[in-house]
Amino acid sequence: MEYSTPLWREYIGVVSQHTKIFNGNVLENICLGNYMEEAESIMQFCKEYGFDTFFETFPQGFNTLLGEDGIKISGGQQQLIALSRALYRKPAILLLDEPTSAMDAKTEQFVIDLLKKHKEQFATLLVTHRTHWADISDRVYQLEKGTIYIP
């Protein structure tokens, strides 16, 4: 069975270590569409998932302009926006590649707790060097010297 690229994009959410932030505000960067039409939905989603507590601290809240490549916010804040963007689309599969590498410990714990709470809503594939993430995983595979094994 073959899947088209648009279909893959519909079913898979991706958060990488180095994320793309666009020169727009928080709302635009979450929905990647007409944020004026989706503003209420985005804000409700952020409140439901707990992202609002982070985004409301930005200088203009959800209307804060982030600058090209997110130059006006920290790397951890960029990763939070990328995670909210991925989850807002309600993916069937969530691919995470070091999704909290630029976050402080408190924010990382928020993400861990959030993923624990919602883990039944999507399958998650996580690539990380941080061993404490194994606590929320159903299966752990370790890659060492080119060999994959189950610890």
C-alpha positions in Angstrom: 0.0 0.0 0.0 1.3 3.4 -0.9 0.6 6.7 0.9 0.8 10.1 -0.6 3.0 12.8 0.9 -0.1 14.9 1.9 -1.6 11.8 3.6 1.7 11.2 5.6 1.6 14.9 6.6 -1.9 14.5 7.8 -1.1 11.6 10.1 2.3 12.3 11.4 3.4 15.1 13.7 7.2 15.9 13.9 9.2 17.7 16.6 12.9 17.9 16.0 15.8 19.2 17.9 16.1 22.1 15.4 12.7 23.3 14.5 11.4 25.8 12.0 9.8 28.9 13.3 8.3 31.3 10.9 8.3 35.1 10.9 4.8 35.4 12.4 3.1 35.3 15.8 2.6 32.3 18.1 -0.9 31.5 16.7 0.4 31.5 13.1 3.2 29.2 14.0 0.9 26.7 15.7 -1.7 26.5 13.0 0.4 27.2 9.9 -2.8 28.5 8.2 -5.3 31.2 8.7 -4.8 31.9 12.3 -7.6 34.5 12.3 -10.1 31.8 11.6 -8.5 29.3 14.0 -7.5 31.7 16.9 -10.2 30.6 19.3 -9.6 26.9 18.5 -5.8 27.3 19.0 -6.2 29.1 22.3 -8.7 26.5 23.5 -6.2 23.7 22.5 -3.3 25.5 24.3 -5.4 25.9 27.4 -6.5 22.3 27.4 -2.9 21.0 26.9 -1.3 23.6 29.2 0.7 25.5 26.7 -1.1 28.7 27.5 0.9 29.1 30.7 4.0 29.4 28.7 2.8 31.4 25.7 1.0 34.0 27.9 4.3 34.9 29.4 5.6 36.1 26.0 5.7 39.9 25.7 2.5 40.1 23.7 1.2 36.7 24.6 -0.2 34.7 21.6 0.3 37.8 19.4 4.1 37.9 20.0 6.0 38.2 16.7 8.7 35.5 16.8 11.0 36.7 14.1 12.5 34.7 11.3 13.7 31.3 12.6 12.3 32.3 16.0 15.2 34.7 16.7 13.1 36.5 19.3 12.5 33.5 21.5 14.7 30.8 23.2 15.4 27.4 21.7 13.2 25.8 24.4 10.3 28.1 23.5 10.8 27.2 19.9 10.5 23.5 20.8 7.3 24.2 22.8 5.8 25.9 19.7 6.9 23.0 17.5 5.3 20.5 20.0 2.1 22.5 20.2 2.0 22.7 16.4 2.4 18.9 16.0 -0.2 18.1 18.7 -2.7 20.7 17.4 -3.1 18.7 14.2 -4.0 15.6 16.3 -1.5 13.2 14.6 -1.9 9.4 14.7 1.9 9.2 15.0 4.2 11.7 16.8 7.9 11.6 15.9 10.2 13.3 18.4 13.9 13.8 17.9 15.4 15.3 21.1 12.3 17.4 21.5 13.4 19.0 24.8 17.1 19.4 24.2 16.9 23.2 24.6 14.4 23.3 27.5 15.1 23.8 31.2 14.3 21.0 33.6 10.9 22.4 34.6 9.7 22.8 31.0 11.0 19.4 30.1 9.0 17.9 32.9 5.9 19.6 31.6 6.4 18.0 28.2 7.0 14.5 29.8 3.8 14.9 31.9 1.9 16.1 28.9 3.0 13.2 26.8 2.2 10.7 29.6 -1.3 12.2 29.9 -2.1 12.0 26.2 -0.1 9.0 25.1 -3.2 7.0 24.3 -4.2 9.5 21.6 -1.2 8.8 19.3 1.8 6.5 18.8 5.1 8.1 19.7 8.5 7.4 18.4 11.1 9.1 20.4 14.8 9.5 19.7 16.8 10.8 22.6 20.0 10.5 24.6 18.2 11.2 27.8 17.6 8.0 29.7 14.9 9.3 32.0 12.5 9.4 29.0 12.5 5.6 29.2 10.2 5.8 32.2 7.3 6.9 30.0 8.1 4.5 27.2 6.3 1.2 26.5 9.3 -0.1 24.6 12.9 1.0 24.7 15.5 0.1 22.0 19.1 1.2 22.5 21.6 1.7 19.7 25.2 1.1 20.6 28.1 0.8 18.2 25.7 0.1 15.3 23.7 -2.6 17.1 20.1 -2.2 18.3 19.2 -4.1 21.4 16.5 -4.1 24.1 18.1 -3.1 27.5 
